[in-house]
């Protein structure tokens, strides 16, 4: 467990000490896991999803996600109340289907708004009606 920071110089962000270098591998992993979570919520909003199906779907988008990464991610989303797990027997085997919950739909809506805003800024496309950074500066 990471203890809370005591001074500005020792800030802790998601388990990283601000004075320690964060490798690009760490940054990419954190960001891609976030993308994967959003992608899972998106597909669960369209209909029930299951692990192997999502591994294949994510692979179509260039994500090489192992079962050891995907299944804990699905479980954490379910534990957080964003997905509900419903086991079903398919070809004699139990398959866990995940459906989005009301909390998951609300989170996805909020994430979509933030993603839209961030990508517009990062890709230098200001949405209509929003001021650019230079227009916001005093």
Phi and psi restraints in degrees (value plus and minus 20) as a CYANA .aco file:
   2 UNK   PHI    -110.8   -70.8
   2 UNK   PSI     108.3   148.3
   3 UNK   PHI    -100.6   -60.6
   3 UNK   PSI     132.5   172.5
   4 UNK   PHI     -83.7   -43.7
   4 UNK   PSI     131.5   171.5
   5 UNK   PHI     -88.7   -48.7
   5 UNK   PSI     125.7   165.7
   6 UNK   PHI    -123.0   -83.0
   6 UNK   PSI     -46.3    -6.3
   7 UNK   PHI    -154.9  -114.9
   7 UNK   PSI     144.2   184.2
   8 UNK   PHI     -80.8   -40.8
   8 UNK   PSI     -55.5   -15.5
   9 UNK   PHI     -91.0   -51.0
   9 UNK   PSI     -39.0     1.0
  10 UNK   PHI    -133.2   -93.2
  10 UNK   PSI      11.3    51.3
  11 UNK   PHI     -78.2   -38.2
  11 UNK   PSI     126.1   166.1
  12 UNK   PHI    -138.9   -98.9
  12 UNK   PSI     111.0   151.0
  13 UNK   PHI    -145.4  -105.4
  13 UNK   PSI      92.9   132.9
  14 UNK   PHI      27.6    67.6
  14 UNK   PSI      23.7    63.7
  15 UNK   PHI      70.0   110.0
  15 UNK   PSI     -21.8    18.2
  16 UNK   PHI    -125.9   -85.9
  16 UNK   PSI     114.0   154.0
  17 UNK   PHI     -96.7   -56.7
  17 UNK   PSI     113.1   153.1
  18 UNK   PHI     -81.5   -41.5
  18 UNK   PSI     -42.9    -2.9
  19 UNK   PHI    -102.7   -62.7
  19 UNK   PSI     -35.7     4.3
  20 UNK   PHI    -110.6   -70.6
  20 UNK   PSI     123.7   163.7
  21 UNK   PHI     -88.4   -48.4
  21 UNK   PSI     119.2   159.2
  22 UNK   PHI    -122.2   -82.2
  22 UNK   PSI     101.2   141.2
  23 UNK   PHI     -91.6   -51.6
  23 UNK   PSI     136.7   176.7
  24 UNK   PHI     -81.9   -41.9
  24 UNK   PSI     -52.0   -12.0
  25 UNK   PHI     -80.1   -40.1
  25 UNK   PSI     -64.1   -24.1
  26 UNK   PHI     -82.3   -42.3
  26 UNK   PSI     -64.4   -24.4
  27 UNK   PHI     -83.4   -43.4
  27 UNK   PSI     -69.7   -29.7
  28 UNK   PHI     -80.4   -40.4
  28 UNK   PSI     -63.3   -23.3
  29 UNK   PHI     -80.7   -40.7
  29 UNK   PSI     -67.9   -27.9
  30 UNK   PHI     -80.5   -40.5
  30 UNK   PSI     -65.9   -25.9
  31 UNK   PHI     -88.1   -48.1
  31 UNK   PSI     -65.1   -25.1
  32 UNK   PHI     -84.5   -44.5
  32 UNK   PSI     -56.3   -16.3
  33 UNK   PHI     -83.5   -43.5
  33 UNK   PSI     -56.6   -16.6
  34 UNK   PHI     -84.1   -44.1
  34 UNK   PSI     -64.2   -24.2
  35 UNK   PHI     -79.7   -39.7
  35 UNK   PSI     -63.1   -23.1
  36 UNK   PHI     -82.9   -42.9
  36 UNK   PSI     -63.0   -23.0
  37 UNK   PHI     -79.4   -39.4
  37 UNK   PSI     -65.8   -25.8
  38 UNK   PHI     -83.6   -43.6
  38 UNK   PSI     -62.1   -22.1
  39 UNK   PHI     -81.3   -41.3
  39 UNK   PSI     -62.1   -22.1
  40 UNK   PHI     -82.9   -42.9
  40 UNK   PSI     -65.5   -25.5
  41 UNK   PHI     -82.1   -42.1
  41 UNK   PSI     -61.7   -21.7
  42 UNK   PHI     -77.9   -37.9
  42 UNK   PSI     -70.1   -30.1
  43 UNK   PHI     -90.1   -50.1
  43 UNK   PSI     -54.8   -14.8
  44 UNK   PHI     -86.7   -46.7
  44 UNK   PSI     -46.5    -6.5
  45 UNK   PHI     -91.9   -51.9
  45 UNK   PSI     -45.9    -5.9
  46 UNK   PHI    -102.5   -62.5
  46 UNK   PSI     -43.7    -3.7
  47 UNK   PHI     144.0   184.0
  47 UNK   PSI     153.3   193.3
  48 UNK   PHI     -80.7   -40.7
  48 UNK   PSI     122.9   162.9
  49 UNK   PHI    -145.0  -105.0
  49 UNK   PSI     140.2   180.2
  50 UNK   PHI    -161.6  -121.6
  50 UNK   PSI     144.1   184.1
  51 UNK   PHI     -73.5   -33.5
  51 UNK   PSI     -78.7   -38.7
  52 UNK   PHI     -81.1   -41.1
  52 UNK   PSI     -60.3   -20.3
  53 UNK   PHI     -78.4   -38.4
  53 UNK   PSI     -62.4   -22.4
  54 UNK   PHI     -95.1   -55.1
  54 UNK   PSI     -51.8   -11.8
  55 UNK   PHI     -80.7   -40.7
  55 UNK   PSI     -64.4   -24.4
  56 UNK   PHI     -85.1   -45.1
  56 UNK   PSI     -64.2   -24.2
  57 UNK   PHI     -81.8   -41.8
  57 UNK   PSI     -65.7   -25.7
  58 UNK   PHI     -85.3   -45.3
  58 UNK   PSI     -55.1   -15.1
  59 UNK   PHI     -82.8   -42.8
  59 UNK   PSI     -54.8   -14.8
  60 UNK   PHI     -80.8   -40.8
  60 UNK   PSI     -44.7    -4.7
  61 UNK   PHI    -120.1   -80.1
  61 UNK   PSI     -10.9    29.1
  62 UNK   PHI      71.1   111.1
  62 UNK   PSI     -14.4    25.6
  63 UNK   PHI    -111.2   -71.2
  63 UNK   PSI     102.9   142.9
  64 UNK   PHI    -117.5   -77.5
  64 UNK   PSI      74.2   114.2
  65 UNK   PHI    -129.6   -89.6
  65 UNK   PSI     105.5   145.5
  66 UNK   PHI    -104.9   -64.9
  66 UNK   PSI     139.4   179.4
  67 UNK   PHI     -77.8   -37.8
  67 UNK   PSI     -51.8   -11.8
  68 UNK   PHI     -87.8   -47.8
  68 UNK   PSI     -35.6     4.4
  69 UNK   PHI    -120.9   -80.9
  69 UNK   PSI     -64.2   -24.2
  70 UNK   PHI     -87.2   -47.2
  70 UNK   PSI     -69.1   -29.1
  71 UNK   PHI     -83.6   -43.6
  71 UNK   PSI     -62.8   -22.8
  72 UNK   PHI     -82.4   -42.4
  72 UNK   PSI     -52.8   -12.8
  73 UNK   PHI     -86.3   -46.3
  73 UNK   PSI     -64.7   -24.7
  74 UNK   PHI     -81.0   -41.0
  74 UNK   PSI     -63.2   -23.2
  75 UNK   PHI     -83.3   -43.3
  75 UNK   PSI     -61.5   -21.5
  76 UNK   PHI     -86.6   -46.6
  76 UNK   PSI     -59.5   -19.5
  77 UNK   PHI     -83.7   -43.7
  77 UNK   PSI     -56.7   -16.7
  78 UNK   PHI     -89.6   -49.6
  78 UNK   PSI     -64.2   -24.2
  79 UNK   PHI     -80.9   -40.9
  79 UNK   PSI     -54.3   -14.3
  80 UNK   PHI     -97.6   -57.6
  80 UNK   PSI     -28.0    12.0
  81 UNK   PHI      70.7   110.7
  81 UNK   PSI     -11.6    28.4
  82 UNK   PHI    -107.0   -67.0
  82 UNK   PSI     -45.7    -5.7
  83 UNK   PHI    -147.8  -107.8
  83 UNK   PSI     131.7   171.7
  84 UNK   PHI    -135.9   -95.9
  84 UNK   PSI     115.6   155.6
  85 UNK   PHI    -118.3   -78.3
  85 UNK   PSI     111.9   151.9
  86 UNK   PHI    -150.6  -110.6
  86 UNK   PSI      83.2   123.2
  87 UNK   PHI     -88.7   -48.7
  87 UNK   PSI     123.7   163.7
  88 UNK   PHI    -164.7  -124.7
  88 UNK   PSI     127.3   167.3
  89 UNK   PHI    -109.8   -69.8
  89 UNK   PSI     104.9   144.9
  90 UNK   PHI    -150.3  -110.3
  90 UNK   PSI     100.3   140.3
  91 UNK   PHI      32.7    72.7
  91 UNK   PSI      20.1    60.1
  92 UNK   PHI      59.9    99.9
  92 UNK   PSI     -18.7    21.3
  93 UNK   PHI    -138.4   -98.4
  93 UNK   PSI     129.1   169.1
  94 UNK   PHI    -103.1   -63.1
  94 UNK   PSI     105.5   145.5
  95 UNK   PHI    -136.5   -96.5
  95 UNK   PSI     114.6   154.6
  96 UNK   PHI    -113.5   -73.5
  96 UNK   PSI      96.0   136.0
  97 UNK   PHI    -115.9   -75.9
  97 UNK   PSI     121.3   161.3
  98 UNK   PHI    -136.3   -96.3
  98 UNK   PSI     112.5   152.5
  99 UNK   PHI    -139.5   -99.5
  99 UNK   PSI     128.3   168.3
 100 UNK   PHI     -93.7   -53.7
 100 UNK   PSI     126.0   166.0
 101 UNK   PHI    -120.0   -80.0
 101 UNK   PSI     154.9   194.9
 102 UNK   PHI     -79.6   -39.6
 102 UNK   PSI     -61.0   -21.0
 103 UNK   PHI     -83.9   -43.9
 103 UNK   PSI     -57.2   -17.2
 104 UNK   PHI     -86.2   -46.2
 104 UNK   PSI     -60.1   -20.1
 105 UNK   PHI     -84.1   -44.1
 105 UNK   PSI     -61.7   -21.7
 106 UNK   PHI     -84.2   -44.2
 106 UNK   PSI     -64.5   -24.5
 107 UNK   PHI     -82.4   -42.4
 107 UNK   PSI     -63.0   -23.0
 108 UNK   PHI     -82.7   -42.7
 108 UNK   PSI     -61.2   -21.2
 109 UNK   PHI     -82.5   -42.5
 109 UNK   PSI     -63.3   -23.3
 110 UNK   PHI     -86.6   -46.6
 110 UNK   PSI     -60.9   -20.9
 111 UNK   PHI     -84.1   -44.1
 111 UNK   PSI     -61.7   -21.7
 112 UNK   PHI     -79.9   -39.9
 112 UNK   PSI     -62.4   -22.4
 113 UNK   PHI     -83.0   -43.0
 113 UNK   PSI     -63.6   -23.6
 114 UNK   PHI     -87.1   -47.1
 114 UNK   PSI     -60.7   -20.7
 115 UNK   PHI     -82.9   -42.9
 115 UNK   PSI     -64.4   -24.4
 116 UNK   PHI     -79.0   -39.0
 116 UNK   PSI     -67.2   -27.2
 117 UNK   PHI     -84.3   -44.3
 117 UNK   PSI     -66.6   -26.6
 118 UNK   PHI     -85.9   -45.9
 118 UNK   PSI     -66.3   -26.3
 119 UNK   PHI     -85.6   -45.6
 119 UNK   PSI     -55.7   -15.7
 120 UNK   PHI     -81.0   -41.0
 120 UNK   PSI     -62.8   -22.8
 121 UNK   PHI     -92.1   -52.1
 121 UNK   PSI     -66.6   -26.6
 122 UNK   PHI     -84.6   -44.6
 122 UNK   PSI     -55.9   -15.9
 123 UNK   PHI    -112.2   -72.2
 123 UNK   PSI      -9.9    30.1
 124 UNK   PHI      39.8    79.8
 124 UNK   PSI      19.5    59.5
 125 UNK   PHI    -140.9  -100.9
 125 UNK   PSI      82.0   122.0
 126 UNK   PHI    -102.4   -62.4
 126 UNK   PSI     100.8   140.8
 127 UNK   PHI     -81.4   -41.4
 127 UNK   PSI     129.2   169.2
 128 UNK   PHI     -75.4   -35.4
 128 UNK   PSI     112.7   152.7
 129 UNK   PHI      71.3   111.3
 129 UNK   PSI     -34.1     5.9
 130 UNK   PHI    -117.2   -77.2
 130 UNK   PSI     115.6   155.6
 131 UNK   PHI     -92.8   -52.8
 131 UNK   PSI     129.5   169.5
 132 UNK   PHI     -97.0   -57.0
 132 UNK   PSI     148.2   188.2
 133 UNK   PHI     -79.5   -39.5
 133 UNK   PSI     -59.4   -19.4
 134 UNK   PHI     -88.7   -48.7
 134 UNK   PSI     -50.5   -10.5
 135 UNK   PHI     -93.2   -53.2
 135 UNK   PSI     -42.2    -2.2
 136 UNK   PHI    -107.8   -67.8
 136 UNK   PSI     -38.8     1.2
 137 UNK   PHI     -93.3   -53.3
 137 UNK   PSI     123.0   163.0
